[in-house]
Amino acid sequence: MKMNKILFFCLFLLTFPRLFASPDSLQTVSGREYFEIQNMEPKLKGLQIVHKHGISTIPYSDLPSNLREQYKKEEKENGEKLRKIEEENKIRIKNRRIRQRQDFELKKIRREFKYLDVVNKNTSGIVVEYTYAARGVGIAPGRVIDGGLRSDYYFIDGVKNKLIGETLKNSVLYAIGEEKFMLSKNRCIVLKKFTFDRKKALDYIKNSKKIKNDGGYER
């Protein structure tokens, strides 16, 4: 009896390291085999193993039943982390597409000016003068007359009085329709309306599309 206990103890000592050591080889559920496995480590997408031919990651669902049971806890925890990351990536991609679409729409209504001189104001904005060189006019073959300098007037929404008398240099503005400007009690002019405010420009685009949709036009 005593000899049996000793023999059993010796066998246990011999097999003990193998109970917890990584297997020398394994075959996945899909049938792929890996040999001379040196290390195993649970990762987000599966069990990473170092084997004879390099490093591979086996999906948890493709592990043999004994290994999948052994890494059951890690599979659940990493699965939850992976789902969270995927959801965050979906939101990030969606937001990026929205911003790209917004930038594309804003380019359509964006206008750059070399300089703008403030010439008038009211409670909601200022009137600016934009001076530019007009194109030459051809009146006969081989003869072109200089177009000279021209001026256009625009209304800039939301700009405060502190800019009156200053020159707005290298301005980038967004066109947002028209503005009626009262020169006097009996005189009113309609000017093209601009804004520095990106959000206001996006709202203008959104409202313009809504009006078109209500009127039966496609977006």
Accessible surface in RSA format (square Angstrom, percent):
REM  Atomic radii and reference values for relative SASA: ProtOr
REM  Chains: A
REM  Algorithm: Lee & Richards
REM  Probe-radius: 1.40
REM  Slices: 20
REM RES _ NUM      All-atoms   Total-Side   Main-Chain    Non-polar    All polar
REM                ABS   REL    ABS   REL    ABS   REL    ABS   REL    ABS   REL
RES MET A   1   171.34  88.7 133.14  88.1  38.19  90.9 109.76  93.3  61.58  81.6
RES LYS A   2   160.39  78.2 154.88  95.0   5.51  13.1  99.90  89.9  60.48  64.4
RES MET A   3   141.91  73.5 140.29  92.8   1.62   3.9 116.17  98.8  25.74  34.1
RES ASN A   4    97.44  67.2  91.79  88.7   5.65  13.6  23.53  56.6  73.91  71.4
RES LYS A   5   134.19  65.5 127.08  78.0   7.11  16.9  75.14  67.6  59.05  62.9
RES ILE A   6    85.51  48.7  82.60  61.5   2.90   7.0  85.51  61.6   0.00   0.0
RES LEU A   7   108.46  60.4 106.15  75.9   2.31   5.8 108.23  76.0   0.23   0.6
RES PHE A   8   143.60  71.8 141.44  87.6   2.17   5.6 143.14  86.8   0.46   1.3
RES PHE A   9   115.96  58.0 115.46  71.5   0.51   1.3 115.96  70.3   0.00   0.0
RES CYS A  10    58.25  44.1  56.23  62.7   2.02   4.7  17.88  45.3  40.37  43.5
RES LEU A  11    95.32  53.1  95.06  68.0   0.26   0.7  95.31  66.9   0.01   0.0
RES PHE A  12    88.12  44.1  83.86  51.9   4.25  11.1  87.65  53.1   0.47   1.3
RES LEU A  13    97.95  54.5  86.22  61.7  11.73  29.5  86.34  60.6  11.60  31.2
RES LEU A  14   128.71  71.7 114.49  81.9  14.22  35.8 117.07  82.2  11.65  31.3
RES THR A  15    63.70  45.3  63.57  64.4   0.13   0.3  54.03  72.6   9.68  14.6
RES PHE A  16    95.68  47.9  95.68  59.3   0.00   0.0  95.68  58.0   0.00   0.0
RES PRO A  17    79.56  58.0  68.53  62.5  11.04  40.1  76.39  63.1   3.17  19.7
RES ARG A  18   195.11  81.9 177.47  90.5  17.64  42.0  55.98  76.5 139.13  84.3
RES LEU A  19   114.78  63.9  83.41  59.7  31.37  78.9  87.06  61.1  27.72  74.6
RES PHE A  20   161.54  80.8 126.79  78.5  34.74  90.4 132.91  80.6  28.63  81.9
RES ALA A  21    62.66  57.6  38.71  59.7  23.95  54.5  48.67  68.5  14.00  37.1
RES SER A  22    43.33  36.6  23.20  31.0  20.13  46.4   8.57  18.3  34.76  48.7
RES PRO A  23    51.62  37.6  40.39  36.8  11.23  40.8  51.62  42.6   0.00   0.0
RES ASP A  24   114.68  80.3 108.70 108.2   5.98  14.1  31.42  73.9  83.27  83.0
RES SER A  25    54.56  46.1  42.50  56.7  12.06  27.8   7.40  15.8  47.16  66.1
RES LEU A  26    14.92   8.3   4.40   3.1  10.52  26.4  14.57  10.2   0.36   1.0
RES GLN A  27   100.47  56.2  88.67  64.8  11.80  28.1  20.51  43.7  79.96  60.6
RES THR A  28     6.78   4.8   0.87   0.9   5.90  14.1   1.16   1.6   5.61   8.5
RES VAL A  29   107.48  70.7  75.59  68.4  31.89  76.8  83.91  72.9  23.57  63.9
RES SER A  30    88.85  75.1  45.77  61.1  43.08  99.2  49.49 105.4  39.36  55.1
RES GLY A  31    37.63  46.4   0.00   N/A  37.63  46.4  20.58  56.5  17.05  38.2
RES ARG A  32   157.99  66.3 149.56  76.2   8.43  20.1  44.38  60.7 113.61  68.9
RES GLU A  33    94.28  54.1  74.50  56.4  19.78  47.1   6.77  13.1  87.51  71.4
RES TYR A  34    18.82   8.8  17.04   9.7   1.79   4.6   6.84   5.1  11.99  14.8
RES PHE A  35    94.42  47.2  94.17  58.3   0.25   0.6  94.17  57.1   0.25   0.7
RES GLU A  36   100.59  57.8  91.33  69.1   9.27  22.1  41.05  79.4  59.54  48.6
RES ILE A  37    11.28   6.4   0.00   0.0  11.28  27.2   0.00   0.0  11.28  30.6
RES GLN A  38   132.53  74.1 100.47  73.4  32.07  76.3  38.51  82.0  94.02  71.3
RES ASN A  39    74.08  51.1  72.14  69.7   1.94   4.7  16.92  40.7  57.16  55.2
RES MET A  40    24.90  12.9   6.15   4.1  18.75  44.6   2.21   1.9  22.69  30.1
RES GLU A  41    76.64  44.0  76.32  57.7   0.32   0.8  20.75  40.1  55.89  45.6
RES PRO A  42    43.39  31.6  30.26  27.6  13.13  47.7  30.26  25.0  13.13  81.6
RES LYS A  43    79.55  38.8  75.53  46.3   4.02   9.6  39.01  35.1  40.54  43.2
RES LEU A  44    64.24  35.8  57.27  41.0   6.97  17.5  57.27  40.2   6.97  18.8
RES LYS A  45   146.40  71.4 133.08  81.7  13.32  31.7  78.91  71.0  67.49  71.9
RES GLY A  46     0.00   0.0   0.00   N/A   0.00   0.0   0.00   0.0   0.00   0.0
RES LEU A  47     0.00   0.0   0.00   0.0   0.00   0.0   0.00   0.0   0.00   0.0
RES GLN A  48    48.77  27.3  47.43  34.7   1.34   3.2   0.45   1.0  48.32  36.7
RES ILE A  49     0.01   0.0   0.00   0.0   0.01   0.0   0.01   0.0   0.00   0.0
RES VAL A  50    43.53  28.6  43.53  39.4   0.00   0.0  43.53  37.8   0.00   0.0
RES HIS A  51    17.67   9.7  11.67   8.1   6.00  15.3  10.81  11.1   6.86   8.0
RES LYS A  52   117.55  57.3  87.82  53.9  29.73  70.8  39.63  35.7  77.92  83.0
RES HIS A  53   143.93  78.7 106.60  74.1  37.32  95.5  77.62  80.0  66.31  77.2
RES GLY A  54    31.43  38.8   0.00   N/A  31.43  38.8  30.12  82.6   1.31   2.9
RES ILE A  55   117.00  66.6  84.47  62.9  32.53  78.4  84.47  60.8  32.53  88.3
RES SER A  56    27.46  23.2  20.47  27.3   6.99  16.1  14.53  30.9  12.93  18.1
RES THR A  57    64.10  45.6  37.51  38.0  26.59  63.4  22.36  30.0  41.75  63.1
RES ILE A  58     3.01   1.7   1.70   1.3   1.30   3.1   3.01   2.2   0.00   0.0
RES PRO A  59    67.71  49.3  67.71  61.7   0.00   0.0  67.71  55.9   0.00   0.0
RES TYR A  60    14.47   6.8  12.21   6.9   2.26   5.9  12.21   9.2   2.26   2.8
RES SER A  61    72.47  61.2  57.84  77.2  14.64  33.7  34.61  73.7  37.86  53.0
RES ASP A  62    27.56  19.3  26.17  26.0   1.39   3.3  10.70  25.2  16.86  16.8
RES LEU A  63     2.56   1.4   0.00   0.0   2.56   6.4   0.00   0.0   2.56   6.9
RES PRO A  64    30.83  22.5  26.75  24.4   4.08  14.8  30.83  25.5   0.00   0.0
RES SER A  65    98.09  82.9  82.02 109.5  16.07  37.0  54.89 116.9  43.20  60.5
RES ASN A  66   107.55  74.2  93.05  89.9  14.50  34.9  46.77 112.6  60.78  58.8
RES LEU A  67     7.04   3.9   7.04   5.0   0.00   0.0   7.04   4.9   0.00   0.0
RES ARG A  68    94.70  39.8  94.01  47.9   0.69   1.6  25.26  34.5  69.44  42.1
RES GLU A  69   114.28  65.6 103.50  78.3  10.78  25.7  48.79  94.4  65.49  53.5
RES GLN A  70   118.99  66.5  89.08  65.1  29.91  71.2  38.02  80.9  80.97  61.4
RES TYR A  71    25.09  11.7  24.89  14.2   0.20   0.5  11.59   8.7  13.50  16.6
RES LYS A  72   129.71  63.3 128.52  78.9   1.19   2.8  77.78  70.0  51.93  55.3
RES LYS A  73   145.64  71.0 136.64  83.8   9.00  21.4  85.65  77.1  59.99  63.9
RES GLU A  74    54.29  31.2  53.69  40.6   0.61   1.4  15.74  30.4  38.56  31.5
RES GLU A  75    39.16  22.5  37.21  28.1   1.95   4.7  16.82  32.5  22.34  18.2
RES LYS A  76   141.39  69.0 132.65  81.4   8.74  20.8  83.77  75.4  57.62  61.4
RES GLU A  77    78.19  44.9  75.94  57.4   2.26   5.4  28.77  55.7  49.42  40.3
RES ASN A  78    16.91  11.7  16.91  16.3   0.00   0.0   0.00   0.0  16.91  16.3
RES GLY A  79    18.73  23.1   0.00   N/A  18.73  23.1  18.09  49.7   0.64   1.4
RES GLU A  80    87.97  50.5  81.22  61.4   6.76  16.1  28.64  55.4  59.34  48.4
RES LYS A  81   118.10  57.6 113.97  69.9   4.12   9.8  68.29  61.5  49.80  53.1
RES LEU A  82    38.59  21.5  38.59  27.6   0.00   0.0  38.59  27.1   0.00   0.0
RES ARG A  83   142.98  60.0 141.70  72.2   1.27   3.0  67.55  92.3  75.42  45.7
RES LYS A  84   138.07  67.4 131.65  80.8   6.42  15.3  79.97  72.0  58.10  61.9
RES ILE A  85    69.08  39.3  69.08  51.5   0.00   0.0  69.08  49.7   0.00   0.0
RES GLU A  86    82.35  47.3  81.02  61.3   1.32   3.2  26.79  51.8  55.56  45.4
RES GLU A  87    92.88  53.3  92.88  70.3   0.00   0.0  37.19  71.9  55.69  45.5
RES GLU A  88    76.33  43.8  72.40  54.8   3.92   9.3  29.08  56.2  47.25  38.6
RES ASN A  89    57.86  39.9  57.34  55.4   0.52   1.3  15.50  37.3  42.37  40.9
RES LYS A  90   131.90  64.3 124.39  76.3   7.52  17.9  80.93  72.8  50.98  54.3
RES ILE A  91   102.31  58.2 101.26  75.4   1.05   2.5 102.30  73.7   0.02   0.0
RES ARG A  92   125.86  52.8 122.09  62.2   3.77   9.0  56.39  77.1  69.47  42.1
RES ILE A  93    65.09  37.0  65.09  48.5   0.00   0.0  65.09  46.9   0.00   0.0
RES LYS A  94   132.63  64.7 130.15  79.9   2.49   5.9  74.81  67.3  57.82  61.6
RES ASN A  95    61.31  42.3  60.27  58.2   1.05   2.5   9.24  22.2  52.07  50.3
RES ARG A  96   107.19  45.0 107.19  54.6   0.00   0.0  36.67  50.1  70.52  42.7
RES ARG A  97   161.64  67.9 157.04  80.1   4.60  11.0  47.02  64.3 114.63  69.5
RES ILE A  98    79.86  45.4  76.25  56.8   3.61   8.7  79.72  57.4   0.14   0.4
RES ARG A  99   123.64  51.9 123.64  63.0   0.00   0.0  53.92  73.7  69.72  42.3
RES GLN A 100   105.73  59.1  98.06  71.7   7.67  18.3  40.16  85.5  65.57  49.7
RES ARG A 101   125.72  52.8 121.66  62.0   4.06   9.7  55.53  75.9  70.19  42.5
RES GLN A 102    53.08  29.7  51.97  38.0   1.11   2.7  12.53  26.7  40.56  30.8
RES ASP A 103    63.54  44.5  61.41  61.1   2.13   5.0  23.87  56.2  39.67  39.6
RES PHE A 104   103.60  51.8  99.51  61.6   4.09  10.6 102.60  62.2   1.00   2.9
RES GLU A 105    15.18   8.7  14.51  11.0   0.67   1.6   4.33   8.4  10.85   8.9
RES LEU A 106     5.86   3.3   5.86   4.2   0.00   0.0   5.86   4.1   0.00   0.0
RES LYS A 107   152.66  74.5 135.10  82.9  17.56  41.8  77.90  70.1  74.77  79.6
RES LYS A 108   133.83  65.3  95.08  58.3  38.75  92.3  68.84  62.0  64.99  69.2
RES ILE A 109    31.14  17.7  25.93  19.3   5.21  12.6  30.77  22.2   0.37   1.0
RES ARG A 110   109.26  45.9  87.08  44.4  22.17  52.8  15.27  20.9  93.99  57.0
RES ARG A 111    84.11  35.3  81.17  41.4   2.94   7.0  33.83  46.2  50.29  30.5
RES GLU A 112   113.40  65.1  94.80  71.7  18.60  44.3  28.50  55.1  84.90  69.3
RES PHE A 113     5.36   2.7   0.01   0.0   5.35  13.9   2.63   1.6   2.74   7.8
RES LYS A 114   163.53  79.8 155.16  95.2   8.36  19.9  98.86  89.0  64.67  68.9
RES TYR A 115    80.54  37.6  80.54  45.8   0.00   0.0  59.90  45.0  20.65  25.5
RES LEU A 116     0.22   0.1   0.22   0.2   0.00   0.0   0.22   0.2   0.00   0.0
RES ASP A 117    53.32  37.4  52.89  52.6   0.44   1.0  16.61  39.1  36.71  36.6
RES VAL A 118    18.82  12.4   0.46   0.4  18.36  44.2   0.46   0.4  18.36  49.8
RES VAL A 119    73.26  48.2  37.37  33.8  35.89  86.5  46.05  40.0  27.21  73.8
RES ASN A 120    62.72  43.2  55.36  53.5   7.35  17.7  10.05  24.2  52.67  50.9
RES LYS A 121   100.01  48.8  88.08  54.0  11.94  28.4  50.34  45.3  49.68  52.9
RES ASN A 122    52.86  36.5  37.05  35.8  15.81  38.1  34.04  81.9  18.82  18.2
RES THR A 123   149.59 106.4 111.33 112.9  38.26  91.2  92.70 124.5  56.90  86.0
RES SER A 124    50.30  42.5  39.83  53.2  10.47  24.1  43.65  92.9   6.65   9.3
RES GLY A 125     0.77   0.9   0.00   N/A   0.77   0.9   0.00   0.0   0.77   1.7
RES ILE A 126     0.09   0.1   0.09   0.1   0.00   0.0   0.09   0.1   0.00   0.0
RES VAL A 127     6.70   4.4   6.70   6.1   0.00   0.0   6.70   5.8   0.00   0.0
RES VAL A 128     0.35   0.2   0.35   0.3   0.00   0.0   0.35   0.3   0.00   0.0
RES GLU A 129    40.62  23.3  40.34  30.5   0.29   0.7   1.04   2.0  39.58  32.3
RES TYR A 130    29.58  13.8  29.58  16.8   0.00   0.0   4.00   3.0  25.58  31.5
RES THR A 131    27.75  19.7  24.04  24.4   3.71   8.8  15.36  20.6  12.39  18.7
RES TYR A 132    73.50  34.3  66.38  37.8   7.12  18.5  51.85  39.0  21.66  26.7
RES ALA A 133    80.87  74.4  56.73  87.5  24.14  54.9  56.73  79.9  24.14  63.9
RES ALA A 134    15.88  14.6   4.59   7.1  11.28  25.7   6.83   9.6   9.05  24.0
RES ARG A 135   218.31  91.7 203.81 103.9  14.50  34.5  82.15 112.3 136.16  82.5
RES GLY A 136    42.96  53.0   0.00   N/A  42.96  53.0   8.88  24.4  34.07  76.3
RES VAL A 137    77.50  51.0  74.61  67.5   2.88   6.9  77.50  67.3   0.00   0.0
RES GLY A 138    56.26  69.4   0.00   N/A  56.26  69.4  18.18  49.9  38.08  85.3
RES ILE A 139    91.71  52.2  54.65  40.7  37.06  89.3  62.46  45.0  29.26  79.4
RES ALA A 140    46.82  43.1  33.30  51.4  13.52  30.8  40.89  57.6   5.93  15.7
RES PRO A 141   142.76 104.0 108.87  99.2  33.89 123.2 121.54 100.3  21.22 131.9
RES GLY A 142    93.13 114.8   0.00   N/A  93.13 114.8  43.98 120.7  49.14 110.1
RES ARG A 143   143.51  60.3 140.47  71.6   3.03   7.2  41.22  56.3 102.29  62.0
RES VAL A 144   107.41  70.7  77.00  69.7  30.41  73.3  77.00  66.9  30.41  82.5
RES ILE A 145    81.36  46.3  78.06  58.2   3.30   8.0  81.36  58.6   0.00   0.0
RES ASP A 146   122.32  85.7  96.77  96.3  25.55  60.4  43.54 102.5  78.78  78.6
RES GLY A 147    14.36  17.7   0.00   N/A  14.36  17.7   3.08   8.4  11.29  25.3
RES GLY A 148    31.80  39.2   0.00   N/A  31.80  39.2  31.39  86.2   0.41   0.9
RES LEU A 149   137.15  76.4 107.17  76.7  29.98  75.4 107.30  75.4  29.85  80.3
RES ARG A 150   120.70  50.7 116.33  59.3   4.37  10.4  32.96  45.0  87.73  53.2
RES SER A 151    47.36  40.0  22.65  30.2  24.71  56.9  11.74  25.0  35.62  49.9
RES ASP A 152    50.61  35.5  48.34  48.1   2.28   5.4   9.03  21.3  41.58  41.5
RES TYR A 153   101.24  47.3  89.83  51.1  11.41  29.7  59.09  44.4  42.15  52.0
RES TYR A 154    12.09   5.6  12.09   6.9   0.00   0.0   6.85   5.1   5.24   6.5
RES PHE A 155     0.04   0.0   0.04   0.0   0.00   0.0   0.04   0.0   0.00   0.0
RES ILE A 156     0.50   0.3   0.50   0.4   0.00   0.0   0.50   0.4   0.00   0.0
RES ASP A 157    19.05  13.3  15.05  15.0   4.00   9.5   0.00   0.0  19.05  19.0
RES GLY A 158    41.21  50.8   0.00   N/A  41.21  50.8  23.32  64.0  17.90  40.1
RES VAL A 159    16.21  10.7   6.67   6.0   9.54  23.0  10.90   9.5   5.31  14.4
RES LYS A 160   141.52  69.0 136.79  83.9   4.73  11.3  88.81  79.9  52.70  56.1
RES ASN A 161    86.37  59.6  77.87  75.3   8.50  20.5  22.53  54.2  63.84  61.7
RES LYS A 162   166.04  81.0 138.56  85.0  27.49  65.4  94.76  85.3  71.28  75.9
RES LEU A 163    41.86  23.3  41.86  30.0   0.00   0.0  41.86  29.4   0.00   0.0
RES ILE A 164    65.88  37.5  47.79  35.6  18.09  43.6  47.79  34.4  18.09  49.1
RES GLY A 165    68.33  84.3   0.00   N/A  68.33  84.3  33.86  92.9  34.47  77.2
RES GLU A 166    88.79  51.0  81.43  61.6   7.36  17.5  36.32  70.3  52.47  42.8
RES THR A 167    60.19  42.8  38.90  39.4  21.29  50.7  15.47  20.8  44.72  67.6
RES LEU A 168    19.10  10.6  15.76  11.3   3.34   8.4  19.10  13.4   0.00   0.0
RES LYS A 169   152.77  74.5 129.81  79.6  22.96  54.7  71.81  64.6  80.96  86.2
RES ASN A 170   121.95  84.1 102.05  98.6  19.89  47.9  30.43  73.2  91.51  88.5
RES SER A 171     8.24   7.0   2.85   3.8   5.38  12.4   5.22  11.1   3.02   4.2
RES VAL A 172    52.46  34.5  42.01  38.0  10.45  25.2  42.01  36.5  10.45  28.4
RES LEU A 173     0.90   0.5   0.90   0.6   0.00   0.0   0.90   0.6   0.00   0.0
RES TYR A 174    27.91  13.0  27.91  15.9   0.00   0.0   5.19   3.9  22.72  28.0
RES ALA A 175    32.79  30.1  32.19  49.7   0.60   1.4  32.20  45.3   0.59   1.6
RES ILE A 176    15.34   8.7   7.17   5.3   8.16  19.7   7.17   5.2   8.16  22.2
RES GLY A 177    29.26  36.1   0.00   N/A  29.26  36.1  21.41  58.8   7.85  17.6
RES GLU A 178   122.80  70.5  97.05  73.4  25.76  61.3  25.70  49.7  97.10  79.3
RES GLU A 179    34.74  19.9  31.85  24.1   2.89   6.9   4.13   8.0  30.61  25.0
RES LYS A 180   152.95  74.6 136.52  83.8  16.43  39.1  78.81  70.9  74.14  79.0
RES PHE A 181     5.22   2.6   4.88   3.0   0.35   0.9   5.22   3.2   0.00   0.0
RES MET A 182   109.42  56.7  90.73  60.0  18.69  44.5  76.32  64.9  33.10  43.9
RES LEU A 183    70.27  39.1  38.00  27.2  32.27  81.1  39.05  27.4  31.22  84.0
RES SER A 184    61.83  52.2  47.45  63.3  14.38  33.1  52.51 111.8   9.32  13.1
RES LYS A 185   195.42  95.3 167.36 102.7  28.07  66.8 116.35 104.7  79.07  84.2
RES ASN A 186   152.44 105.1 113.99 110.2  38.45  92.6  36.88  88.8 115.56 111.7
RES ARG A 187   146.31  61.4 143.97  73.4   2.34   5.6  44.80  61.2 101.51  61.5
RES CYS A 188    60.53  45.8  31.20  34.8  29.34  68.9  20.90  53.0  39.63  42.7
RES ILE A 189    51.18  29.1  47.42  35.3   3.75   9.0  51.18  36.9   0.00   0.0
RES VAL A 190    82.08  54.0  54.20  49.1  27.88  67.2  54.20  47.1  27.88  75.6
RES LEU A 191    16.97   9.5  14.15  10.1   2.82   7.1  16.97  11.9   0.00   0.0
RES LYS A 192   123.99  60.5 120.54  74.0   3.45   8.2  69.76  62.8  54.24  57.8
RES LYS A 193    41.41  20.2  41.35  25.4   0.07   0.2   0.89   0.8  40.52  43.2
RES PHE A 194     4.97   2.5   4.97   3.1   0.00   0.0   4.97   3.0   0.00   0.0
RES THR A 195     1.48   1.1   1.48   1.5   0.00   0.0   0.00   0.0   1.48   2.2
RES PHE A 196    88.30  44.2  68.64  42.5  19.66  51.2  68.88  41.8  19.41  55.6
RES ASP A 197    66.42  46.5  58.33  58.1   8.09  19.1  22.72  53.5  43.71  43.6
RES ARG A 198    97.31  40.9  93.61  47.7   3.70   8.8  50.84  69.5  46.47  28.2
RES LYS A 199   141.47  69.0 139.19  85.4   2.29   5.4 107.12  96.4  34.35  36.6
RES LYS A 200    79.12  38.6  75.88  46.6   3.24   7.7  49.30  44.4  29.82  31.8
RES ALA A 201     0.00   0.0   0.00   0.0   0.00   0.0   0.00   0.0   0.00   0.0
RES LEU A 202    33.64  18.7  29.81  21.3   3.83   9.6  30.07  21.1   3.57   9.6
RES ASP A 203    57.14  40.0  56.45  56.2   0.69   1.6  18.90  44.5  38.24  38.1
RES TYR A 204    78.34  36.6  73.98  42.1   4.36  11.4  46.44  34.9  31.90  39.3
RES ILE A 205    18.23  10.4  17.28  12.9   0.94   2.3  18.10  13.0   0.13   0.3
RES LYS A 206   141.95  69.3 137.38  84.3   4.58  10.9  82.56  74.3  59.40  63.3
RES ASN A 207    80.87  55.8  80.53  77.8   0.35   0.8  19.53  47.0  61.34  59.3
RES SER A 208    34.13  28.8  30.12  40.2   4.00   9.2  26.16  55.7   7.96  11.2
RES LYS A 209    42.31  20.6  41.47  25.4   0.83   2.0  28.96  26.1  13.35  14.2
RES LYS A 210   133.06  64.9 129.88  79.7   3.18   7.6  75.07  67.6  57.99  61.8
RES ILE A 211   123.27  70.1 119.30  88.9   3.97   9.6 120.44  86.7   2.83   7.7
RES LYS A 212   117.92  57.5 116.07  71.2   1.85   4.4  60.56  54.5  57.36  61.1
RES ASN A 213    62.42  43.0  44.60  43.1  17.81  42.9  22.51  54.2  39.90  38.6
RES ASP A 214   113.70  79.6  75.82  75.5  37.88  89.6  33.45  78.7  80.25  80.0
RES GLY A 215    55.31  68.2   0.00   N/A  55.31  68.2  29.74  81.6  25.57  57.3
RES GLY A 216    69.01  85.1   0.00   N/A  69.01  85.1  37.22 102.1  31.80  71.2
RES TYR A 217   151.72  70.8 142.52  81.1   9.19  23.9  98.68  74.2  53.04  65.4
RES GLU A 218   165.09  94.8 140.20 106.1  24.88  59.2  60.27 116.6 104.82  85.6
RES ARG A 219   198.87  83.5 135.05  68.8  63.82 151.9  69.73  95.3 129.14  78.3
END  Absolute sums over single chains surface
CHAIN  1 A    16918.5      14307.5       2611.0       9292.9       7625.6
END  Absolute sums over all chains
TOTAL         16918.5      14307.5       2611.0       9292.9       7625.6
